[in-house]
Amino acid sequence: MSRFLSSKFAKLDAYVPGEQPKSRSYIKLNTNESPYPPSPGVYEALAKADAERLRLYCDPTSQELRCAIAGYHGYEKENVFVASGSDDILNFAFEAWGEEAVFPDITYGFYRVFAKRHRLSYKEIPLNGDLSPDISKLNIPCTLLVIANPNAPTGLCVPLSDIRRLVEYDKNRMVLVDEAYVDFGGESAMELVLEYGNLLVVRTYSKSRSLAGLRLGYAVGNAELIKDLELLKDSTNPYNVSTLCQLLGRASLKDEEYFRSCVSRVILSREKIKSALRAYGYTVTDSKANFVFVKSQNIKGSRLYTLLRDRGILVRHFNVSPIEDYLRITVGSEEETEILIKTLGEIENENK
Ligand SMILES: *Cc1c(COP(=O)(O)O)cnc(C)c1O
């Protein structure tokens, strides 16, 4: 760091994204991207896009995209906020409401980064022994509770009744439910957003819509909450969702059948991986996301990571207790799924 960096950032550790390897070609199962291409409608809209329009600034209010997302879910555009990935929304949310934040200790690593970045006080609540979030312990006084449902990297879900308990515990506390993986299983809390003024549901195009590189996320909630986010966005970068992003974001929503089919294929492969690995003796959580969370009885997490890497399969290992022996493995294509299952079978056999 330079000597000019503000001292307030001295203790800030940035989020470490999964590797995007450039050298050898790995089977890349480390960042929960979709194995399938964006929808045909996205290709078409991109081909037809008018580069001349890029001369002008994009619509800072993203009217058409917000209307399309609102219509898709059955809300009004006043209930929808869009941003450059859901990370952008989380950043604004921590800044807006996060004076005292609470989240589980094992969850999306970016929550801690945002809490530190905005210099908030925050509490990380240990998971239960079975890696599920402890709902009673999350019900403590704070200004912002953040929960990923399904959770990352465990893939485990809490039922809607638990989300309702969290929201009802204190209506003066904001509850943000990060539903990055909800399309792959679990119950959405979106149906509660008009009933409770303290609930925001956040979604992303990065996983189930095969558009991680586009950078588009959205939030659905009470109109006043959306205004809070707009205030911060307009005081940071009013043009955070580009013309192309707005265009392709709308196009993606039109291909419902394609979307459903990609999601079903991922779910099918996920279930196949879960049962095959259990049969080999691995411990596998009941993930409802587009990844599995796996532990070997015989091989340490760091070693299993390396063994897979040596065989050309890149996954994610988090060296923190109590999940240090687990790996998070993204569900890939059908072909990658076959190779993954075969490779993990061989590794387990060789290390009995
Ligand atoms: C991937 C992920 C995000 C980030 O999504 P982007 O929209 O790509 O920024 C947010 N939350 C969770 C839990 C995620 O896994």
The ligand as an SDF file (V2000), in Angstrom:
LIG
                    3D

 15 15  0  0  0  0  0  0  0  0999 V2000
  -22.1810  -15.1320   -6.1060 C   0  0  0  0  0  0  0  0  0  0  0  0
  -22.8090  -14.5180   -4.9100 C   0  0  0  0  0  0  0  0  0  0  0  0
  -23.0840  -13.1600   -4.8640 C   0  0  0  0  0  0  0  0  0  0  0  0
  -22.5220  -12.1930   -5.8790 C   0  0  0  0  0  0  0  0  0  0  0  0
  -23.1840  -12.1530   -7.0010 O   0  0  0  0  0  0  0  0  0  0  0  0
  -22.8890  -11.0400   -8.1010 P   0  0  0  0  0  0  0  0  0  0  0  0
  -24.2710  -10.6930   -8.5290 O   0  0  0  0  0  0  0  0  0  0  0  0
  -22.0930  -11.7240   -9.1470 O   0  0  0  0  0  0  0  0  0  0  0  0
  -22.1870   -9.8860   -7.4920 O   0  0  0  0  0  0  0  0  0  0  0  0
  -23.7830  -12.6570   -3.7790 C   0  0  0  0  0  0  0  0  0  0  0  0
  -24.1400  -13.4500   -2.7680 N   0  0  0  0  0  0  0  0  0  0  0  0
  -23.8610  -14.7530   -2.7450 C   0  0  0  0  0  0  0  0  0  0  0  0
  -24.2690  -15.5850   -1.5860 C   0  0  0  0  0  0  0  0  0  0  0  0
  -23.1750  -15.3130   -3.8160 C   0  0  0  0  0  0  0  0  0  0  0  0
  -22.8370  -16.5940   -3.7850 O   0  0  0  0  0  0  0  0  0  0  0  0
  1  2  1  0
  2  3  1  0
  2 14  2  0
  3  4  1  0
  3 10  2  0
  4  5  1  0
  5  6  1  0
  6  7  2  0
  6  8  1  0
  6  9  1  0
 10 11  1  0
 11 12  2  0
 12 13  1  0
 12 14  1  0
 14 15  1  0
M  END
$$$$
